[in-house]
Amino acid sequence: MKQVRQFNEFISNTVNLNQSRINTLTARVDTIDRYLKDDAVFGELYVETALQGSYAHRTIIKPSPKSPEFDADLMLYLNEKEDWEPKDYIEELYRRFRENTNYKNIVGRRTRCVTLDYAGEFHLDIVPCIKRDGFWNGETFHVCNRSENIEEKTDPQGYTEWLKDKNTEVGNNNLVKAIRLIKYLRDIKQTFSCKSILLTTLIAKQVGTFGDLFEEYDDFPTTLKIVVNNLNAYLQDNEVMPIVSNPVNEDENFNRHWSQEKYTNFRVQIKRYNDWINDAFAEVSQEESIKKWQKIFGDDFGKQVSSTVTKQSQTNSGINNFPIPMHVEKPRWPILGTANLSVSVTIHKANDGSPAIVSLQREIIGNPIKKHLKVRMEYLGGISQGYDLYWQVVNTGQDALQHNCSRGDIFYGDKVRWEDSLYEGTHWIECFIVDRKKNICTGRSGRYFVTIG
């Protein structure tokens, strides 16, 4: 079961970086920007500063209890200083911060950046980047490798645009949210190691692959499943660690912090989480589905509804074995898709635009409704060219039988359908998406039960 609402709440409340920390980061960056712009050495070279990395990509997440601080990257774009070597940009920037009483106890340096450690808040990596205006090649950007004393061509803004395009291709910001969630999984489980830029690139490159031909990015859980399925397929096809290059600069690869050993472990762990995601996605029981998602993402997932689901479980304990009468038509196509279609089933007093009085949940037998109400069914996803939507409405019980209306046929239909609540009993509704050419069912909604009495 997809648990769309639970995923939205989980990402907003547990995964996303909270606004107070964003405000603190912004204030710190503004102060550093003014300091560098006014500095006696770097003020003459200063072009601009810009937050890059996870912040610019909108994939930054709240730090986990196991790692209570987060990282942010600040690009310091500079004009070239002719008498400096690449290492001098790092060393001189480090020296300027060391000479300032506000920073001398929190500053450090790494291979390509100077770091400021705001203890208990975040680490800020300041990356000097030389900007050159070439006559033939236009603008080029180069970060400085202090250890090897060399320049390395880069294009952080180009990468951000590439990721933005991939996110737009998926729609509804679902790719960025999937990247956040997989980074969260990495941080809370700590079963694999993979730098954020490497992980982001691996995930985003799965958009537009062969697997996308058979599925639609209908909502966030579906997007998560598709990209993890595609990522797992890619990893299983590559036993030896592949080179993951920068999509906007093929000369740059992101493997420098990885090894074959780390890659092999990553490959194994993604396979495990891929299987768990598929299992949770396909589960038709509300209670069991939440438990399976919690197995992946922790007990905070769906905690607002867990107690409600537990209370409902006794009522619905036999729902998976709810008898299917002989008159009900079995699907006439091979079922390759799981219960992954997003459907809304609501009860209304009339078919006149009046608001819903009841909203039904997948595979949950709720309280009975009265006769002579209106049942509205709507498929919420898209229907690609070459695919058809089918509905099945099943009536059970003596009342429907006596009126010769024990329905159960599967029929072609539109995205929205209305029915009347006429006969006492427990009935259900389900829809299917079918690939017309291949004659296979690529997705189904699962049953929505309507109890009338």
N, C-alpha and C positions, 0 to 999 in steps of 0.2 A: 504494500500500500504506500502511496506516495507521501501522504502526510504534508501536503503543501502548506497549510497554515502553521503546523508545528515547525517546519523548516524556516519559514519566514520569521517566526518568533525567536527561534534558536539563533539564527544569524544576527538578528537585531540586538538581542539581549546578551548573548554569550560570546559571539565570535567577533563582531565589529568593534573596532577601537572606539571607546567612548569619547563624547564630544569634549569633555574637560581636558583629556590628554591631547586631543588635537589642538585645542586652544593654547595649551602650555607649549606644545611644539612650535606652533606658529609664532608665539611671542618670543621664544628663544631664537628662532631663525631670524626674525626681524632685528633683534639686537645684534646678532652676529653679522648680518648683512651691513648694518650701519657701521659696525666696528671695522670691517674689512674695507668698506668704501672710503672710510676716513683714515685708514692706516697709511703711514708715511711710505711704506714699501709697496703694499698691494693696491693702494688707492690709485697709483699711476697705471697699474696693469688691469684694474677691475673693469669687467664688462657687465656682468650680472651674476646673481645667484638664483638657483632654482632647485626646489625639492625634486628628487628623482627616485628611482627604485620603487619600492612597494607603495609609498605614498602617492607618487605621480601615477602609478598604475592602478590606484584605488584597490589594491589587494592587501593593504596593511591590516593587521588584525590585533585584537587585544592580547597582551602577553598572557601566557598560561601561568598557573600557580607554580609550575616547575621552572619557569623562566620569567620572572616578574617584570622584566624590562624589555622594551622593544627597540628596534634599530630604525634609524632614518638616514637617508643619504641626501646630502646637499652638494650640488655641483657648483663649483666656483669657476665660472668662465673668465679666462684671462687672455689678454694680449700677450704675445711672445716677448720675452726679455732675451735679447741676443746673446748676452754673456752668461746665461744660465744653462746648465745641463738639466736633464729631466729630474734628477734627484734633488736639485736645488729648490724646485718648487715645493716639494714636500718638506725638506729640511728648514727652509726659510719660513714657511707657514707655521711649522711647529715652533720655531724660535719666537715668532711674533706672539703666539699665544702664551708661551712660557714666560715671556716678559710682562705679561699682564696679570695683575694680582687676582683678577676675577677668574682666570682660567688656568693658572700655572699648576694647580693641584689636580686638575681634572683632564689635562690634555695628554694625549699619547699619539703615536704614529704607527702606521702599518705600511704595507708595501705601496699602496696607491692612494692613501688618504691620511689625514690627520683626524684623530678621534677626540671627541669631548664626551666624558662620561658623567652624565647628570644622575648620580646615584639614586636609585629608587624610582627614576622616571624613564630615561631612555639613553641610548648611545647615539650620538650624532656623528656620522662620518662625513667629513668635508673633503671633497675630491677636487683638487686643482685640475682644470681642463683647459688646454691651450686651444684657442680659437684662431683659425687662419682663414683668410679670404683668398682663395685661389682663383686665378683668372680663368682656368679651364675647368676646374673641378668644383667651383663654388666653395661654400663654407665647408671646412673639415674640422674635426674635433679630435684631440689627442690627450689621453690621460698619461700620467707619469708613473713609471715603475721605478721606485726608489732602489729596490734590491738589485735590479739589473741595469739601472741607469739608462733606460730606453723609454721612448714614447710608444704608446699603443693607441692605434686609431679606434675611435668609438663613435657612437651616434645615439646617445640616450634619448633625445627627443624623437628620433626616427623610430626607435624601439617602442616608445610610448604610443606613437601613432599606429604602429603595426598591431599592438595589442588592442588598441581602441577599435580598429577595424574588425579584428576577430570577435570582439565582444559585441559589436553591432551586427555582425553576421549571425550570431546566436540570438540576439535580441533580449530585451527586458533586463539587461545587466546580468544575465544568468551565468555567463562565463566567468566574469570577475567574482561573483559570489561563489562559484564552484572552486575557483583557485583559493579564495579565502578559507573555504571549508577544508580543503585538502591540506593547506598549511596548518590549520588548526589541528587536524588529525595528526600530522607530523609532530606537532609540539606536545600534544597531550599524551600520545602513545609512546613517542620517542623510540619507535622500533626501527626507524630508518633515518638516514642523514642525507639531506639534499638541500643545497643552497636555494634561497627563494627565487633568484633569477633563473636558475637552472630548472627548478620545479615549474615555475610559471611558463617558461618556454616549452617544456615538454607537454604540458597540459594544453596550451593554446594551439600548438601544432597539430593537435588531434582534431581540431575543427576543420571540416571539409574533407575528411578522409573517407575511405570507402564505406565504412560503417554508417556514415551519415545518410547514405542513399536509402536506407531502410527505416529510418526513424526521424521524427521531428522534434525540435527543441520546444515542446509545448509549454513547459513550465520548469521551475528550478530542479525538482527531484529528477525529472526526465533528463535534463541537461547534465546533471551530476552523473547519472548512470551512463549516458552516452560517452562522455569524455573519459570516464574511468574505464569503461569497456574498451574504448579505442586505445587508451594508453596501455592497458594490460595486453591487448593484442600486439601492439608495437613492441613492447618489452619482451613478450614471449617469442617473438620472431627474431630477437636480437640477443643471443646468449652472451656475446662479447659486447662490452660497453661501446655504444656508438658515439661518434662525435656529435655533440649538440651545439650547432653553430648559432651565432647571432643572426636572426632572420633578415636584418638590415645591414649586416657586415659579415660576409662569409669568412673573412680572415680571422674573425674573433670567435673562439669557442668558449663555452661555459663549463668545461670539464676540469678546469684547473684545481678545483677543490674536491674532485671525485677520484675514485680508484675503481679497479675492477671488483675488488672485494665489496666496497660500498654499493656499487651498481648491482652486483649479484644479490645482495641482501634487499635492496630496493625492489628489484624484480620479483623476489619471493613475497615480500610484504604487500606490494600492490596486487599481486594475484590473490592473496588471502582477502584483502579488503574488497576487491572486486567481487569475489564470490559472496561475501557478506552483504554487500550493497544489492546485488541481484536477488538474494534471498529475501531481504527486507522489503525490497520493491515489489516482489511477487506475492508476498504474504497478504492474504485477503482478510485476515482477522485484525481488527483495530488494536486489540490488546497485544497480540503476538507481534504485530508489525512495529509498534512502539518499542517493545522489548528488543527487537532485532536491530532497530536503528540505535538504541541506547548501547547495545553491544559494540557498535562502531564508534559513536561520538560521545558516549558517557551519559550519566543519569540526568544531566541537565536537559537533554533532548526530550521534548514532550512532557516535561514534568507538570505543566499546568493541567494537562488532561489525564495524567496517569491515574489519579485517584478516581476520576469519573469513569475511565475505562475499566478499572478494577471492579467498580460497582456494577457496571454493565455486563461484566464477563459472565456472571452467574446466569443472567437472563439469556445471554447469547452463547452459552457454552457449547451448545450443539449446532451452532449455525453452519459450521463447515460441513456438517452431515445432514443439513436440511434436505429432506427427501425431494428428489426430482421426479415428478409424475411421468408415467409412460407417454402421455400425449405431448410432452415438451420436445420440440425438435432439437436434435443435437447439431452443433456447428458443422456445416458441410465442407469446411476447409481445414487444412492442417493449421493448428494453433501454434504459431511461433512466438508471438508476443505475449507478455505477461499482463497482469491487471494494471496497466499503466496509463489508461486513458482518463483524462480529467472530465468529470461529468457533474453537473448540478441537477439535483432532483428536489423540487420544492412543492409545497402544498399551498393552494390559494383558495379563497372563497369563490372567486369567479375568474374567468378568462377575460379580464378587462383592464389589465395593467395594475391591478391591486397588489399590494406588497404580500410577500410570502408570510404565512403564519407558522409554517414548520419547514425546516431544512433537514433533509435526510442524509445520513452518513452511509458510506459503503459497508456492506456486510453487517449492519447493525439493525436489529429488530427493535424499533422504538415503540412508543405508546400508540395505541390505536387511534385512527382518525375517523371522523364521521363519514357517512355516505353523502354523496352528491356534492363533494368538493372537487377541485380541479388539481390534477397532478401535472406539473410542468417539468419536462426533461430537456436538458440542453447539453450538447457536447461542446466543451470549452476550447478544444484544440483546433488546429488547422487541418484541412484535408488537402493533401498534395494531389497534383494531377496524376491520374492513373489509379487513384484509390477511391473506394466507396465506403459509405457509412451505413451500417445495418443496425436495426433495433430488434430486441426480443422482449415482448410483454407476456408474462406468465400469470394466469389466474389459477388459484387453487381453492379447495373447499367446496362444501355442499351447495352453497348459495350460487356460485358461478356454474356448478355442474347442473343444477336444476334449471338454470336459465340458458343452458346450452352455450355457455360462453367460457369454457375452460381453454383459454388461449395459450399459445406457446410457440407459434411460428416465428421464424426469423425473416424480417422483411427489410427492404431498402427504405431509407428514410432521410429526412432533412436533419439539420443540426438541432432544431428545436421541435419538440413534439408535446402535445397535450393529451391527457387521458382523463376520464371521469372515475371517481371512486364510487362504484355501483354495488359491489358484492362483498359481503362479509368474508373475511379470510385473510391469509397472509400471502401476498402476491409479490412479484419482483420484476425489475426492469434491468436490462443490460444492453450495452451497445458494443459494436465491433467495427474495427477498421480493416478493410480487405484490399490487398494488392490485386487489382483486377487482372493484370497480365499474368502474374505468377499463381493466382488463385490461392493465396495463403492469407491467413489472418495475422496481421502484424501487431495488433494490440486489442485489448478488450478492457471494459470498464470495471468488471466485477459486478456483483448483484447489488441493487438498491431495493430493500424490502419495504413494501407499503402494506401496513396492517390496517384493515378496515373492520369496524365493529362497533 
